Amino acid sequence: MIRIRLSETDAQLLEDEYLRCKDAGHRDRLQIVRLAARDRPRQQIADDLGLTIRTLQRWLNCYLEHGLAGLRPRKAKGAGA
């Protein structure tokens, strides 16, 4: 299981970004990390947010690898790119 342990500083940064966030998808990704750090059961987080466990795990791994930057929306690659 993926363990999320946040320092006080990281927890505050996460909370600040969550409170400022207006993008629903990004807000959900921040919420995943917030709840996981509070040891909420993964299945419960997934059910509450309407996600699969695999999607939840992917976002937790992104956070562990890249921090908050790993949760931020990226521009989609398209024909104009």
Sequence and secondary structure as in RCSB ss.txt:
>XXXX:A:sequence
MIRIRLSETDAQLLEDEYLRCKDAGHRDRLQIVRLAARDRPRQQIADDLGLTIRTLQRWLNCYLEHGLAGLRPRK
AKGAGA
>XXXX:A:secstr
       HHHHHHHHHHHHH   HHHHHHHHHHHHHHTT  HHHHHHHHT  HHHHHHHHHHHHHHGGGGGS   
   TT 
